[in-house]
Amino acid sequence: MKKSHILAIGIIAVAVTIMISTAGDTSSYVTFQEAKNIAENNSSTKVHVVGTLRKDDHGQVQDIHPSPDKLSFSFVMLDENEMAQEVYYNEPMPADFQRSEQVVIIGSYNKDLFVADKILLKCPSKYQEEEIKAS
């Protein structure tokens, strides 16, 4: 067998190994109920939950509770099924958190509290489409 064939087989084997190892880290979006069910079976499994922040009638975000030192905070999030859940995040509040349209949290349950390891925000666009009027 030629050295180039052995090298090609080695590269393919490394690529397949990398793909298999990263496939275990991927996760689809789940609801809070599905996340609870996953936590009952395997408490160390990280899940992605997508939702929105709870707002009052005036559009102001409700139920955000920063810690006294502002190094962590908790908030209430509504998932796709409108189920409300308290979420704890052990980092400072991200910029534009209260302006976000959607929130994706990555983490797991600790008893009845969802502990987020990471927060991803979908903020409103800075650029609004405007209708162009003909002169």
N, CA, C and O atoms as CSV, one atom per row, in Angstrom:
chain,resi,resn,atom,element,x,y,z
A,1,MET,N,N,0.848,-1.172,0.000
A,1,MET,CA,C,0.000,0.000,0.000
A,1,MET,C,C,0.897,1.239,0.000
A,1,MET,O,O,1.911,1.294,0.695
A,2,LYS,N,N,0.502,2.214,-0.785
A,2,LYS,CA,C,1.298,3.440,-0.894
A,2,LYS,C,C,1.130,4.304,0.356
A,2,LYS,O,O,0.128,4.227,1.068
A,3,LYS,N,N,2.143,5.122,0.591
A,3,LYS,CA,C,2.097,6.033,1.738
A,3,LYS,C,C,0.940,7.014,1.612
A,3,LYS,O,O,0.331,7.379,2.617
A,4,SER,N,N,0.629,7.445,0.399
A,4,SER,CA,C,-0.470,8.400,0.199
A,4,SER,C,C,-1.818,7.772,0.561
A,4,SER,O,O,-2.702,8.462,1.068
A,5,HIS,N,N,-1.986,6.466,0.305
A,5,HIS,CA,C,-3.234,5.782,0.676
A,5,HIS,C,C,-3.359,5.675,2.190
A,5,HIS,O,O,-4.433,5.894,2.751
A,6,ILE,N,N,-2.258,5.339,2.842
A,6,ILE,CA,C,-2.266,5.231,4.300
A,6,ILE,C,C,-2.566,6.592,4.920
A,6,ILE,O,O,-3.324,6.678,5.886
A,7,LEU,N,N,-1.984,7.642,4.380
A,7,LEU,CA,C,-2.228,9.000,4.862
A,7,LEU,C,C,-3.694,9.386,4.662
A,7,LEU,O,O,-4.304,9.973,5.556
A,8,ALA,N,N,-4.260,9.065,3.507
A,8,ALA,CA,C,-5.665,9.386,3.227
A,8,ALA,C,C,-6.588,8.648,4.191
A,8,ALA,O,O,-7.545,9.236,4.695
A,9,ILE,N,N,-6.324,7.386,4.453
A,9,ILE,CA,C,-7.138,6.610,5.395
A,9,ILE,C,C,-7.027,7.207,6.800
A,9,ILE,O,O,-8.021,7.282,7.523
A,10,GLY,N,N,-5.830,7.628,7.184
A,10,GLY,CA,C,-5.633,8.259,8.490
A,10,GLY,C,C,-6.418,9.551,8.625
A,10,GLY,O,O,-7.025,9.807,9.665
A,11,ILE,N,N,-6.409,10.366,7.580
A,11,ILE,CA,C,-7.154,11.635,7.603
A,11,ILE,C,C,-8.652,11.371,7.699
A,11,ILE,O,O,-9.356,12.049,8.448
A,12,ILE,N,N,-9.140,10.394,6.946
A,12,ILE,CA,C,-10.563,10.059,6.998
A,12,ILE,C,C,-10.945,9.561,8.392
A,12,ILE,O,O,-11.999,9.921,8.915
A,13,ALA,N,N,-10.086,8.734,8.991
A,13,ALA,CA,C,-10.368,8.222,10.336
A,13,ALA,C,C,-10.431,9.351,11.359
A,13,ALA,O,O,-11.300,9.352,12.231
A,14,VAL,N,N,-9.516,10.308,11.257
A,14,VAL,CA,C,-9.522,11.455,12.176
A,14,VAL,C,C,-10.785,12.296,11.966
A,14,VAL,O,O,-11.394,12.741,12.939
A,15,ALA,N,N,-11.182,12.516,10.722
A,15,ALA,CA,C,-12.386,13.305,10.435
A,15,ALA,C,C,-13.631,12.632,10.998
A,15,ALA,O,O,-14.479,13.300,11.590
A,16,VAL,N,N,-13.752,11.324,10.824
A,16,VAL,CA,C,-14.906,10.596,11.353
A,16,VAL,C,C,-14.920,10.656,12.878
A,16,VAL,O,O,-15.984,10.819,13.475
A,17,THR,N,N,-13.777,10.529,13.508
A,17,THR,CA,C,-13.689,10.611,14.970
A,17,THR,C,C,-14.135,11.981,15.463
A,17,THR,O,O,-14.862,12.075,16.452
A,18,ILE,N,N,-13.713,13.029,14.796
A,18,ILE,CA,C,-14.114,14.390,15.192
A,18,ILE,C,C,-15.616,14.564,15.023
A,18,ILE,O,O,-16.266,15.133,15.900
A,19,MET,N,N,-16.179,14.094,13.927
A,19,MET,CA,C,-17.621,14.233,13.698
A,19,MET,C,C,-18.422,13.477,14.756
A,19,MET,O,O,-19.437,13.985,15.233
A,20,ILE,N,N,-17.995,12.300,15.123
A,20,ILE,CA,C,-18.709,11.520,16.127
A,20,ILE,C,C,-18.612,12.181,17.496
A,20,ILE,O,O,-19.595,12.214,18.236
A,21,SER,N,N,-17.456,12.700,17.837
A,21,SER,CA,C,-17.293,13.321,19.158
A,21,SER,C,C,-18.080,14.622,19.282
A,21,SER,O,O,-18.573,14.929,20.367
A,22,THR,N,N,-18.210,15.386,18.218
A,22,THR,CA,C,-18.983,16.632,18.295
A,22,THR,C,C,-20.472,16.397,18.157
A,22,THR,O,O,-21.261,17.246,18.573
A,23,ALA,N,N,-20.887,15.274,17.588
A,23,ALA,CA,C,-22.313,14.989,17.443
A,23,ALA,C,C,-22.978,14.834,18.799
A,23,ALA,O,O,-24.165,15.136,18.930
A,24,GLY,N,N,-22.268,14.382,19.796
A,24,GLY,CA,C,-22.837,14.231,21.131
A,24,GLY,C,C,-23.091,15.551,21.820
A,24,GLY,O,O,-23.871,15.598,22.771
A,25,ASP,N,N,-22.461,16.627,21.374
A,25,ASP,CA,C,-22.628,17.936,21.994
A,25,ASP,C,C,-23.805,18.713,21.421
A,25,ASP,O,O,-24.206,19.725,21.996
A,26,THR,N,N,-24.362,18.271,20.317
A,26,THR,CA,C,-25.456,19.003,19.698
A,26,THR,C,C,-26.748,18.757,20.456
A,26,THR,O,O,-26.930,17.707,21.072
A,27,SER,N,N,-27.629,19.721,20.406
A,27,SER,CA,C,-28.890,19.614,21.116
A,27,SER,C,C,-29.951,20.366,20.341
A,27,SER,O,O,-29.666,21.393,19.724
A,28,SER,N,N,-31.161,19.865,20.370
A,28,SER,CA,C,-32.264,20.588,19.750
A,28,SER,C,C,-32.996,21.365,20.845
A,28,SER,O,O,-32.767,21.147,22.035
A,29,TYR,N,N,-33.863,22.260,20.432
A,29,TYR,CA,C,-34.623,23.045,21.398
A,29,TYR,C,C,-35.690,22.180,22.049
A,29,TYR,O,O,-36.351,21.387,21.379
A,30,VAL,N,N,-35.854,22.334,23.352
A,30,VAL,CA,C,-36.883,21.610,24.095
A,30,VAL,C,C,-37.687,22.611,24.920
A,30,VAL,O,O,-37.278,23.758,25.101
A,31,THR,N,N,-38.825,22.163,25.410
A,31,THR,CA,C,-39.623,22.976,26.325
A,31,THR,C,C,-39.133,22.706,27.749
A,31,THR,O,O,-38.315,21.815,27.976
A,32,PHE,N,N,-39.643,23.487,28.703
A,32,PHE,CA,C,-39.244,23.267,30.088
A,32,PHE,C,C,-39.706,21.894,30.579
A,32,PHE,O,O,-38.994,21.243,31.343
A,33,GLN,N,N,-40.877,21.452,30.155
A,33,GLN,CA,C,-41.358,20.134,30.580
A,33,GLN,C,C,-40.447,19.029,30.052
A,33,GLN,O,O,-40.113,18.096,30.783
A,34,GLU,N,N,-40.049,19.130,28.792
A,34,GLU,CA,C,-39.131,18.146,28.222
A,34,GLU,C,C,-37.781,18.192,28.937
A,34,GLU,O,O,-37.159,17.154,29.163
A,35,ALA,N,N,-37.330,19.398,29.293
A,35,ALA,CA,C,-36.061,19.544,30.009
A,35,ALA,C,C,-36.145,18.885,31.387
A,35,ALA,O,O,-35.176,18.272,31.837
A,36,LYS,N,N,-37.292,19.005,32.059
A,36,LYS,CA,C,-37.471,18.343,33.360
A,36,LYS,C,C,-37.406,16.828,33.200
A,36,LYS,O,O,-36.789,16.136,34.010
A,37,ASN,N,N,-38.046,16.321,32.155
A,37,ASN,CA,C,-38.028,14.876,31.918
A,37,ASN,C,C,-36.607,14.386,31.641
A,37,ASN,O,O,-36.207,13.323,32.116
A,38,ILE,N,N,-35.858,15.155,30.880
A,38,ILE,CA,C,-34.466,14.789,30.597
A,38,ILE,C,C,-33.649,14.807,31.882
A,38,ILE,O,O,-32.821,13.924,32.105
A,39,ALA,N,N,-33.880,15.812,32.733
A,39,ALA,CA,C,-33.126,15.931,33.988
A,39,ALA,C,C,-33.416,14.767,34.930
A,39,ALA,O,O,-32.534,14.344,35.677
A,40,GLU,N,N,-34.649,14.241,34.903
A,40,GLU,CA,C,-34.979,13.107,35.758
A,40,GLU,C,C,-34.181,11.862,35.359
A,40,GLU,O,O,-33.826,11.042,36.205
A,41,ASN,N,N,-33.907,11.735,34.061
A,41,ASN,CA,C,-33.162,10.567,33.573
A,41,ASN,C,C,-31.655,10.743,33.660
A,41,ASN,O,O,-30.929,9.794,33.955
A,42,ASN,N,N,-31.182,11.972,33.401
A,42,ASN,CA,C,-29.741,12.231,33.405
A,42,ASN,C,C,-29.534,13.693,33.770
A,42,ASN,O,O,-29.665,14.568,32.914
A,43,SER,N,N,-29.218,13.965,35.016
A,43,SER,CA,C,-29.150,15.344,35.500
A,43,SER,C,C,-28.016,16.160,34.897
A,43,SER,O,O,-28.039,17.388,34.991
A,44,SER,N,N,-27.031,15.526,34.285
A,44,SER,CA,C,-25.900,16.275,33.743
A,44,SER,C,C,-26.094,16.686,32.283
A,44,SER,O,O,-25.241,17.372,31.721
A,45,THR,N,N,-27.196,16.281,31.664
A,45,THR,CA,C,-27.440,16.604,30.259
A,45,THR,C,C,-27.823,18.067,30.108
A,45,THR,O,O,-28.744,18.540,30.774
A,46,LYS,N,N,-27.123,18.789,29.235
A,46,LYS,CA,C,-27.420,20.188,28.953
A,46,LYS,C,C,-28.440,20.257,27.810
A,46,LYS,O,O,-28.335,19.521,26.829
A,47,VAL,N,N,-29.415,21.142,27.948
A,47,VAL,CA,C,-30.448,21.302,26.929
A,47,VAL,C,C,-30.552,22.765,26.527
A,47,VAL,O,O,-30.094,23.654,27.245
A,48,HIS,N,N,-31.156,23.002,25.378
A,48,HIS,CA,C,-31.430,24.346,24.873
A,48,HIS,C,C,-32.936,24.591,24.993
A,48,HIS,O,O,-33.740,23.813,24.479
A,49,VAL,N,N,-33.310,25.669,25.667
A,49,VAL,CA,C,-34.716,26.058,25.771
A,49,VAL,C,C,-34.845,27.444,25.167
A,49,VAL,O,O,-34.099,28.357,25.520
A,50,VAL,N,N,-35.794,27.597,24.255
A,50,VAL,CA,C,-36.024,28.894,23.622
A,50,VAL,C,C,-37.333,29.468,24.164
A,50,VAL,O,O,-38.304,28.741,24.373
A,51,GLY,N,N,-37.341,30.770,24.387
A,51,GLY,CA,C,-38.541,31.403,24.911
A,51,GLY,C,C,-38.427,32.908,24.904
A,51,GLY,O,O,-37.574,33.491,24.234
A,52,THR,N,N,-39.317,33.526,25.673
A,52,THR,CA,C,-39.361,34.984,25.775
A,52,THR,C,C,-39.394,35.372,27.251
A,52,THR,O,O,-39.696,34.551,28.117
A,53,LEU,N,N,-39.084,36.619,27.515
A,53,LEU,CA,C,-39.161,37.138,28.872
A,53,LEU,C,C,-40.592,37.560,29.165
A,53,LEU,O,O,-41.306,38.012,28.270
A,54,ARG,N,N,-41.009,37.413,30.414
A,54,ARG,CA,C,-42.363,37.808,30.803
A,54,ARG,C,C,-42.440,39.331,30.830
A,54,ARG,O,O,-41.591,39.991,31.430
A,55,LYS,N,N,-43.467,39.890,30.172
A,55,LYS,CA,C,-43.638,41.343,30.098
A,55,LYS,C,C,-45.015,41.742,30.605
A,55,LYS,O,O,-45.966,40.962,30.548
A,56,ASP,N,N,-45.106,42.982,31.106
A,56,ASP,CA,C,-46.399,43.494,31.558
A,56,ASP,C,C,-47.165,44.089,30.378
A,56,ASP,O,O,-46.724,43.987,29.233
A,57,ASP,N,N,-48.301,44.704,30.655
A,57,ASP,CA,C,-49.154,45.268,29.597
A,57,ASP,C,C,-48.494,46.409,28.836
A,57,ASP,O,O,-48.906,46.728,27.721
A,58,HIS,N,N,-47.478,47.024,29.423
A,58,HIS,CA,C,-46.780,48.143,28.789
A,58,HIS,C,C,-45.508,47.704,28.072
A,58,HIS,O,O,-44.766,48.543,27.562
A,59,GLY,N,N,-45.250,46.407,28.027
A,59,GLY,CA,C,-44.072,45.892,27.342
A,59,GLY,C,C,-42.809,45.903,28.173
A,59,GLY,O,O,-41.723,45.657,27.648
A,60,GLN,N,N,-42.931,46.186,29.472
A,60,GLN,CA,C,-41.767,46.195,30.356
A,60,GLN,C,C,-41.510,44.783,30.876
A,60,GLN,O,O,-42.445,44.076,31.253
A,61,VAL,N,N,-40.243,44.377,30.896
A,61,VAL,CA,C,-39.870,43.043,31.364
A,61,VAL,C,C,-40.106,42.950,32.866
A,61,VAL,O,O,-39.755,43.855,33.623
A,62,GLN,N,N,-40.709,41.834,33.281
A,62,GLN,CA,C,-40.999,41.592,34.693
A,62,GLN,C,C,-40.109,40.478,35.230
A,62,GLN,O,O,-39.481,39.740,34.469
A,63,ASP,N,N,-40.068,40.374,36.526
A,63,ASP,CA,C,-39.472,39.243,37.228
A,63,ASP,C,C,-37.992,39.030,36.944
A,63,ASP,O,O,-37.560,37.898,36.728
A,64,ILE,N,N,-37.215,40.100,36.941
A,64,ILE,CA,C,-35.761,39.990,36.887
A,64,ILE,C,C,-35.235,40.349,38.264
A,64,ILE,O,O,-35.554,41.406,38.809
A,65,HIS,N,N,-34.420,39.454,38.825
A,65,HIS,CA,C,-33.939,39.633,40.192
A,65,HIS,C,C,-32.409,39.551,40.218
A,65,HIS,O,O,-31.846,38.462,40.327
A,66,PRO,N,N,-31.730,40.717,40.116
A,66,PRO,CA,C,-30.263,40.680,40.197
A,66,PRO,C,C,-29.812,40.414,41.635
A,66,PRO,O,O,-30.501,40.775,42.590
A,67,SER,N,N,-28.662,39.787,41.771
A,67,SER,CA,C,-28.100,39.577,43.109
A,67,SER,C,C,-27.604,40.923,43.630
A,67,SER,O,O,-27.388,41.840,42.838
A,68,PRO,N,N,-27.419,41.062,44.932
A,68,PRO,CA,C,-26.952,42.339,45.484
A,68,PRO,C,C,-25.626,42.814,44.891
A,68,PRO,O,O,-25.411,44.018,44.751
A,69,ASP,N,N,-24.742,41.888,44.544
A,69,ASP,CA,C,-23.453,42.289,43.979
A,69,ASP,C,C,-23.481,42.397,42.444
A,69,ASP,O,O,-22.464,42.710,41.826
A,70,LYS,N,N,-24.629,42.143,41.844
A,70,LYS,CA,C,-24.829,42.243,40.384
A,70,LYS,C,C,-23.972,41.254,39.588
A,70,LYS,O,O,-23.768,41.444,38.389
A,71,LEU,N,N,-23.471,40.206,40.237
A,71,LEU,CA,C,-22.646,39.224,39.542
A,71,LEU,C,C,-23.436,38.004,39.073
A,71,LEU,O,O,-22.896,37.140,38.383
A,72,SER,N,N,-24.702,37.936,39.442
A,72,SER,CA,C,-25.590,36.885,38.968
A,72,SER,C,C,-27.007,37.436,39.018
A,72,SER,O,O,-27.256,38.483,39.616
A,73,PHE,N,N,-27.934,36.725,38.384
A,73,PHE,CA,C,-29.328,37.152,38.427
A,73,PHE,C,C,-30.236,35.982,38.099
A,73,PHE,O,O,-29.796,34.958,37.576
A,74,SER,N,N,-31.503,36.152,38.413
A,74,SER,CA,C,-32.511,35.174,38.031
A,74,SER,C,C,-33.635,35.923,37.336
A,74,SER,O,O,-33.821,37.123,37.532
A,75,PHE,N,N,-34.377,35.191,36.522
A,75,PHE,CA,C,-35.475,35.787,35.774
A,75,PHE,C,C,-36.493,34.719,35.443
A,75,PHE,O,O,-36.212,33.524,35.539
A,76,VAL,N,N,-37.673,35.154,35.053
A,76,VAL,CA,C,-38.720,34.225,34.643
A,76,VAL,C,C,-38.809,34.268,33.129
A,76,VAL,O,O,-38.885,35.336,32.522
A,77,MET,N,N,-38.798,33.083,32.532
A,77,MET,CA,C,-38.873,32.953,31.079
A,77,MET,C,C,-40.075,32.097,30.722
A,77,MET,O,O,-40.422,31.163,31.445
A,78,LEU,N,N,-40.706,32.421,29.603
A,78,LEU,CA,C,-41.810,31.638,29.071
A,78,LEU,C,C,-41.313,30.846,27.881
A,78,LEU,O,O,-40.737,31.420,26.957
A,79,ASP,N,N,-41.525,29.525,27.883
A,79,ASP,CA,C,-41.079,28.709,26.757
A,79,ASP,C,C,-42.119,28.764,25.630
A,79,ASP,O,O,-43.069,29.543,25.698
A,80,GLU,N,N,-41.937,27.941,24.602
A,80,GLU,CA,C,-42.838,27.950,23.443
A,80,GLU,C,C,-44.268,27.580,23.813
A,80,GLU,O,O,-45.204,27.949,23.104
A,81,ASN,N,N,-44.450,26.850,24.921
A,81,ASN,CA,C,-45.786,26.466,25.387
A,81,ASN,C,C,-46.342,27.437,26.427
A,81,ASN,O,O,-47.353,27.151,27.068
A,82,GLU,N,N,-45.681,28.584,26.595
A,82,GLU,CA,C,-46.059,29.619,27.564
A,82,GLU,C,C,-45.923,29.139,29.013
A,82,GLU,O,O,-46.541,29.713,29.909
A,83,MET,N,N,-45.132,28.109,29.249
A,83,MET,CA,C,-44.872,27.662,30.615
A,83,MET,C,C,-43.813,28.575,31.225
A,83,MET,O,O,-42.733,28.751,30.660
A,84,ALA,N,N,-44.130,29.152,32.376
A,84,ALA,CA,C,-43.214,30.054,33.063
A,84,ALA,C,C,-42.253,29.244,33.931
A,84,ALA,O,O,-42.649,28.279,34.584
A,85,GLN,N,N,-40.979,29.654,33.927
A,85,GLN,CA,C,-39.966,28.959,34.715
A,85,GLN,C,C,-38.938,29.964,35.204
A,85,GLN,O,O,-38.489,30.823,34.446
A,86,GLU,N,N,-38.567,29.855,36.475
A,86,GLU,CA,C,-37.485,30.688,36.995
A,86,GLU,C,C,-36.155,30.116,36.511
A,86,GLU,O,O,-35.926,28.908,36.565
A,87,VAL,N,N,-35.284,31.008,36.035
A,87,VAL,CA,C,-33.984,30.631,35.503
A,87,VAL,C,C,-32.922,31.387,36.287
A,87,VAL,O,O,-33.043,32.592,36.506
A,88,TYR,N,N,-31.885,30.679,36.706
A,88,TYR,CA,C,-30.769,31.300,37.418
A,88,TYR,C,C,-29.553,31.293,36.503
A,88,TYR,O,O,-29.256,30.291,35.852
A,89,TYR,N,N,-28.843,32.439,36.461
A,89,TYR,CA,C,-27.641,32.578,35.644
A,89,TYR,C,C,-26.536,33.142,36.524
A,89,TYR,O,O,-26.683,34.229,37.082
A,90,ASN,N,N,-25.436,32.418,36.652
A,90,ASN,CA,C,-24.352,32.802,37.564
A,90,ASN,C,C,-23.318,33.698,36.882
A,90,ASN,O,O,-22.114,33.520,37.063
A,91,GLU,N,N,-23.791,34.639,36.113
A,91,GLU,CA,C,-22.958,35.639,35.441
A,91,GLU,C,C,-23.743,36.951,35.466
A,91,GLU,O,O,-24.949,36.940,35.711
A,92,PRO,N,N,-23.080,38.076,35.216
A,92,PRO,CA,C,-23.814,39.344,35.136
A,92,PRO,C,C,-24.828,39.333,33.984
A,92,PRO,O,O,-24.689,38.576,33.023
A,93,MET,N,N,-25.835,40.180,34.103
A,93,MET,CA,C,-26.863,40.268,33.074
A,93,MET,C,C,-26.251,40.751,31.756
A,93,MET,O,O,-25.549,41.762,31.741
A,94,PRO,N,N,-26.506,40.045,30.656
A,94,PRO,CA,C,-25.960,40.475,29.354
A,94,PRO,C,C,-26.526,41.832,28.935
A,94,PRO,O,O,-27.635,42.207,29.315
A,95,ALA,N,N,-25.744,42.549,28.151
A,95,ALA,CA,C,-26.214,43.835,27.610
A,95,ALA,C,C,-27.434,43.579,26.739
A,95,ALA,O,O,-27.507,42.553,26.063
A,96,ASP,N,N,-28.364,44.472,26.746
A,96,ASP,CA,C,-29.606,44.398,25.961
A,96,ASP,C,C,-30.475,43.200,26.319
A,96,ASP,O,O,-31.329,42.804,25.526
A,97,PHE,N,N,-30.276,42.616,27.499
A,97,PHE,CA,C,-31.072,41.471,27.906
A,97,PHE,C,C,-32.560,41.810,27.931
A,97,PHE,O,O,-33.387,41.034,27.453
A,98,GLN,N,N,-32.896,42.973,28.490
A,98,GLN,CA,C,-34.303,43.347,28.624
A,98,GLN,C,C,-34.940,43.743,27.300
A,98,GLN,O,O,-36.165,43.813,27.203
A,99,ARG,N,N,-34.127,44.004,26.277
A,99,ARG,CA,C,-34.662,44.381,24.973
A,99,ARG,C,C,-34.805,43.189,24.032
A,99,ARG,O,O,-35.303,43.340,22.917
A,100,SER,N,N,-34.383,42.033,24.457
A,100,SER,CA,C,-34.353,40.879,23.552
A,100,SER,C,C,-35.756,40.403,23.189
A,100,SER,O,O,-36.682,40.434,24.001
A,101,GLU,N,N,-35.877,39.961,21.937
A,101,GLU,CA,C,-37.140,39.412,21.464
A,101,GLU,C,C,-37.288,37.955,21.870
A,101,GLU,O,O,-38.367,37.507,22.257
A,102,GLN,N,N,-36.185,37.227,21.774
A,102,GLN,CA,C,-36.166,35.817,22.138
A,102,GLN,C,C,-34.912,35.536,22.942
A,102,GLN,O,O,-33.883,36.191,22.776
A,103,VAL,N,N,-35.021,34.544,23.820
A,103,VAL,CA,C,-33.894,34.145,24.641
A,103,VAL,C,C,-33.711,32.641,24.484
A,103,VAL,O,O,-34.681,31.884,24.532
A,104,VAL,N,N,-32.476,32.215,24.298
A,104,VAL,CA,C,-32.140,30.792,24.295
A,104,VAL,C,C,-31.225,30.560,25.485
A,104,VAL,O,O,-30.175,31.191,25.612
A,105,ILE,N,N,-31.637,29.647,26.354
A,105,ILE,CA,C,-30.815,29.324,27.509
A,105,ILE,C,C,-30.293,27.895,27.341
A,105,ILE,O,O,-31.006,27.005,26.878
A,106,ILE,N,N,-29.059,27.708,27.721
A,106,ILE,CA,C,-28.428,26.393,27.653
A,106,ILE,C,C,-28.040,26.026,29.072
A,106,ILE,O,O,-27.287,26.751,29.722
A,107,GLY,N,N,-28.549,24.908,29.551
A,107,GLY,CA,C,-28.258,24.498,30.914
A,107,GLY,C,C,-29.035,23.265,31.296
A,107,GLY,O,O,-29.376,22.443,30.445
A,108,SER,N,N,-29.320,23.135,32.600
A,108,SER,CA,C,-30.032,21.964,33.093
A,108,SER,C,C,-30.770,22.320,34.376
A,108,SER,O,O,-30.571,23.387,34.957
A,109,TYR,N,N,-31.621,21.403,34.799
A,109,TYR,CA,C,-32.377,21.596,36.032
A,109,TYR,C,C,-31.563,21.198,37.253
A,109,TYR,O,O,-30.793,20.238,37.229
A,110,ASN,N,N,-31.757,21.966,38.324
A,110,ASN,CA,C,-31.262,21.621,39.649
A,110,ASN,C,C,-32.477,21.703,40.557
A,110,ASN,O,O,-32.842,22.782,41.024
A,111,LYS,N,N,-33.100,20.562,40.805
A,111,LYS,CA,C,-34.390,20.454,41.504
A,111,LYS,C,C,-35.436,21.180,40.658
A,111,LYS,O,O,-35.666,20.776,39.519
A,112,ASP,N,N,-36.077,22.235,41.168
A,112,ASP,CA,C,-37.106,22.937,40.392
A,112,ASP,C,C,-36.594,24.211,39.733
A,112,ASP,O,O,-37.377,24.966,39.158
A,113,LEU,N,N,-35.313,24.455,39.810
A,113,LEU,CA,C,-34.717,25.664,39.257
A,113,LEU,C,C,-33.897,25.312,38.019
A,113,LEU,O,O,-33.079,24.393,38.054
A,114,PHE,N,N,-34.113,26.035,36.939
A,114,PHE,CA,C,-33.294,25.830,35.744
A,114,PHE,C,C,-32.051,26.694,35.893
A,114,PHE,O,O,-32.160,27.905,36.084
A,115,VAL,N,N,-30.879,26.092,35.809
A,115,VAL,CA,C,-29.614,26.811,35.935
A,115,VAL,C,C,-29.010,26.923,34.539
A,115,VAL,O,O,-28.662,25.917,33.922
A,116,ALA,N,N,-28.889,28.148,34.050
A,116,ALA,CA,C,-28.356,28.395,32.715
A,116,ALA,C,C,-26.849,28.543,32.769
A,116,ALA,O,O,-26.312,29.266,33.608
A,117,ASP,N,N,-26.172,27.849,31.866
A,117,ASP,CA,C,-24.723,27.997,31.719
A,117,ASP,C,C,-24.391,29.065,30.692
A,117,ASP,O,O,-23.332,29.691,30.739
A,118,LYS,N,N,-25.321,29.261,29.760
A,118,LYS,CA,C,-25.101,30.215,28.680
A,118,LYS,C,C,-26.444,30.806,28.273
A,118,LYS,O,O,-27.466,30.120,28.303
A,119,ILE,N,N,-26.440,32.086,27.890
A,119,ILE,CA,C,-27.641,32.766,27.410
A,119,ILE,C,C,-27.336,33.369,26.047
A,119,ILE,O,O,-26.339,34.070,25.875
A,120,LEU,N,N,-28.202,33.089,25.084
A,120,LEU,CA,C,-28.101,33.671,23.748
A,120,LEU,C,C,-29.314,34.551,23.528
A,120,LEU,O,O,-30.434,34.161,23.859
A,121,LEU,N,N,-29.104,35.736,22.973
A,121,LEU,CA,C,-30.187,36.699,22.800
A,121,LEU,C,C,-30.462,36.971,21.331
A,121,LEU,O,O,-29.549,37.020,20.506
A,122,LYS,N,N,-31.740,37.148,21.024
A,122,LYS,CA,C,-32.131,37.636,19.711
A,122,LYS,C,C,-32.734,39.011,19.965
A,122,LYS,O,O,-33.855,39.136,20.458
A,123,CYS,N,N,-31.968,40.034,19.619
A,123,CYS,CA,C,-32.388,41.405,19.891
A,123,CYS,C,C,-33.108,41.986,18.687
A,123,CYS,O,O,-32.922,41.522,17.562
A,124,PRO,N,N,-33.937,43.010,18.923
A,124,PRO,CA,C,-34.617,43.648,17.801
A,124,PRO,C,C,-33.611,44.270,16.843
A,124,PRO,O,O,-32.543,44.728,17.250
A,125,SER,N,N,-33.963,44.277,15.597
A,125,SER,CA,C,-33.066,44.821,14.584
A,125,SER,C,C,-32.911,46.324,14.767
A,125,SER,O,O,-33.862,47.029,15.103
A,126,LYS,N,N,-31.691,46.796,14.538
A,126,LYS,CA,C,-31.451,48.238,14.592
A,126,LYS,C,C,-32.005,48.919,13.348
A,126,LYS,O,O,-32.253,50.124,13.331
A,127,TYR,N,N,-32.187,48.127,12.327
A,127,TYR,CA,C,-32.627,48.676,11.058
A,127,TYR,C,C,-34.035,48.192,10.765
A,127,TYR,O,O,-34.270,46.995,10.605
A,128,GLN,N,N,-34.947,49.109,10.697
A,128,GLN,CA,C,-36.342,48.794,10.407
A,128,GLN,C,C,-36.609,49.041,8.933
A,128,GLN,O,O,-36.160,50.038,8.368
A,129,GLU,N,N,-37.348,48.120,8.312
A,129,GLU,CA,C,-37.701,48.341,6.921
A,129,GLU,C,C,-38.739,49.455,6.855
A,129,GLU,O,O,-39.714,49.458,7.606
A,130,GLU,N,N,-38.520,50.370,5.973
A,130,GLU,CA,C,-39.472,51.453,5.804
A,130,GLU,C,C,-39.985,51.424,4.377
A,130,GLU,O,O,-39.254,51.113,3.437
A,131,GLU,N,N,-41.253,51.754,4.241
A,131,GLU,CA,C,-41.866,51.779,2.919
A,131,GLU,C,C,-41.339,53.001,2.162
A,131,GLU,O,O,-41.347,54.117,2.681
A,132,ILE,N,N,-40.891,52.777,0.956
A,132,ILE,CA,C,-40.381,53.867,0.136
A,132,ILE,C,C,-41.563,54.426,-0.648
A,132,ILE,O,O,-42.237,53.711,-1.390
A,133,LYS,N,N,-41.794,55.718,-0.464
A,133,LYS,CA,C,-42.911,56.378,-1.149
A,133,LYS,C,C,-42.427,56.993,-2.444
A,133,LYS,O,O,-41.389,57.654,-2.492
A,134,ALA,N,N,-43.188,56.767,-3.478
A,134,ALA,CA,C,-42.855,57.342,-4.786
A,134,ALA,C,C,-43.162,58.835,-4.767
A,134,ALA,O,O,-44.175,59.257,-4.210
A,135,SER,N,N,-42.282,59.636,-5.378
A,135,SER,CA,C,-42.476,61.082,-5.374
A,135,SER,C,C,-43.417,61.496,-6.466
A,135,SER,O,O,-43.702,62.684,-6.618
